[in-house]
């Protein structure tokens, strides 16, 4: 399967497939006689794994760890669970920070009359923060 087909099949853009190859998440694919990349079913499965992990918000470093665990049949499920729980904790911290930002913006907006006057407590509040 060429890179265009691999992209359509997995939903991963051709640019990102090339990037994943450059950073080592994907092994270099075989090449056809014409020089085009040729992706095996195993490569497609790996791309899907990467795409799903990215969809869950894992970083490239975390995905490297997960791929290492996925490839290692001697790994324990506790190792995988530890990575997942650490990521879930990180997501929780980020969600809390985003919620705090949301509340702060809503408070600033509440103090703004939103009329034709130039005074704006939102801008004043951002300037002070």
C-alpha positions as CSV (number, residue, x, y, z in Angstrom):
1,X,0.0,0.0,0.0
2,X,1.4,3.4,-0.9
3,X,1.5,6.4,1.4
4,X,-1.7,7.9,0.0
5,X,-3.6,4.7,0.5
6,X,-2.1,4.3,4.0
7,X,-3.2,7.9,4.8
8,X,-6.8,7.2,3.6
9,X,-6.9,3.9,5.4
10,X,-5.6,5.2,8.8
11,X,-6.8,8.9,8.7
12,X,-3.1,9.9,9.3
13,X,-1.9,12.6,6.9
14,X,0.9,11.8,4.5
15,X,2.9,14.6,6.2
16,X,2.4,13.0,9.6
17,X,3.3,9.6,8.3
18,X,6.6,10.9,7.1
19,X,7.1,12.7,10.4
20,X,6.5,9.6,12.4
21,X,9.1,7.9,10.2
22,X,11.6,10.7,10.8
23,X,11.2,10.6,14.6
24,X,11.3,6.8,14.7
25,X,7.7,5.9,15.6
26,X,7.4,4.2,12.3
27,X,10.1,2.0,10.8
28,X,11.2,3.0,7.3
29,X,8.8,1.3,4.9
30,X,9.9,-1.0,2.1
31,X,10.4,0.7,-1.2
32,X,8.9,-0.4,-4.5
33,X,11.1,-0.5,-7.6
34,X,9.8,3.0,-8.5
35,X,10.9,4.3,-5.1
36,X,7.4,4.7,-3.6
37,X,6.9,3.7,0.0
38,X,5.1,0.3,0.4
39,X,3.3,-0.1,3.7
40,X,2.6,-3.6,5.1
41,X,-0.5,-4.5,7.0
42,X,1.7,-4.4,10.2
43,X,2.7,-0.8,9.3
44,X,-1.0,0.1,8.9
45,X,-1.8,-1.4,12.3
46,X,1.1,0.6,13.8
47,X,-0.2,3.8,12.2
48,X,-3.7,3.2,13.6
49,X,-2.2,2.6,17.0
50,X,-0.3,5.9,16.8
51,X,-3.4,7.7,15.6
52,X,-5.5,6.3,18.4
53,X,-2.9,7.1,21.0
54,X,-2.6,10.7,19.6
55,X,-6.4,10.9,19.8
56,X,-6.2,10.1,23.5
57,X,-3.7,13.0,23.9
58,X,-0.5,11.0,24.4
59,X,2.7,12.8,23.5
60,X,5.1,11.4,21.0
61,X,7.4,10.4,23.9
62,X,4.6,8.5,25.6
63,X,3.6,6.9,22.3
64,X,7.2,5.7,22.0
65,X,6.9,4.1,25.4
66,X,3.5,2.6,24.5
67,X,4.8,1.2,21.3
68,X,7.8,-0.4,23.1
69,X,5.3,-2.0,25.5
70,X,3.1,-3.1,22.6
71,X,6.0,-4.7,20.8
72,X,7.3,-6.4,24.0
73,X,5.2,-9.6,24.6
74,X,7.1,-10.0,27.9
75,X,5.8,-6.7,29.3
76,X,3.3,-6.7,32.2
77,X,-0.1,-5.1,32.0
78,X,0.9,-3.1,35.1
79,X,3.5,-1.3,33.1
80,X,0.9,-0.3,30.5
81,X,-1.6,0.7,33.2
82,X,1.0,2.9,34.9
83,X,1.6,4.8,31.7
84,X,-2.2,5.2,31.1
85,X,-2.8,6.4,34.7
86,X,0.0,8.9,34.6
87,X,-1.4,10.3,31.4
88,X,-4.9,10.4,32.9
89,X,-3.5,12.3,35.9
90,X,-1.8,14.8,33.6
91,X,-5.1,15.2,31.6
92,X,-6.9,15.9,34.9
93,X,-4.4,18.6,35.8
94,X,-4.7,20.2,32.4
95,X,-8.5,20.0,32.6
96,X,-8.5,21.7,36.0
97,X,-6.2,24.5,34.6
98,X,-8.5,25.0,31.6
99,X,-11.5,25.2,33.8
100,X,-9.8,27.8,36.0
101,X,-9.0,29.9,32.9
102,X,-12.6,29.5,31.7
103,X,-14.0,30.7,35.1
104,X,-11.6,33.7,35.1
105,X,-12.7,34.7,31.6
106,X,-16.4,34.4,32.6
107,X,-15.8,36.6,35.6
108,X,-14.0,39.2,33.5
109,X,-16.8,39.1,30.9
110,X,-19.5,39.4,33.7
111,X,-17.9,42.7,34.6
112,X,-18.0,44.1,31.1
113,X,-21.0,46.1,30.0
114,X,-20.5,45.1,26.4
115,X,-21.8,48.4,25.2
116,X,-20.3,51.2,23.0
117,X,-18.1,52.6,25.7
118,X,-14.3,52.0,25.3
119,X,-13.8,51.0,29.0
120,X,-13.3,47.2,29.1
121,X,-12.7,45.3,32.3
122,X,-11.7,42.3,30.3
123,X,-8.7,44.0,28.8
124,X,-7.9,45.7,32.2
125,X,-8.1,42.2,33.9
126,X,-5.8,40.7,31.3
127,X,-3.3,43.5,31.6
128,X,-3.1,42.9,35.4
129,X,-2.9,39.2,35.3
